Amino acid sequence: MTLKEVKVGRSVIVKKLIGQGATKRRIMDMGITKGVEIYVRKVAPLGDPVEVTVRGYELSLRKADAAMIEVE
């Protein structure tokens, strides 16, 4: 399952990042790495972006980026 598919109000653990190159590095620079807990706070009315809490701060991710984050 990817972060894009997680329902609002659920917490998940990052299993791995699927992206490559600069995109993967950007996601990692935001603090999203293997083993980190992510809480899905909100999803915008049209589904993009997704607002999450990671490492104690709020972060908005595009659906395309959220689809690159595999969670359990």
PyMOL commands that set and color helices and strands:
alter all, ss='L'
color gray80, all
select helices_A, chain A and resi 3-5+21-29+63-66
alter helices_A, ss='H'
color red, helices_A
select strands_A, chain A and resi 11-17+37-43+50-54+57-61+69-71
alter strands_A, ss='S'
color yellow, strands_A
deselect
rebuild
show_as cartoon
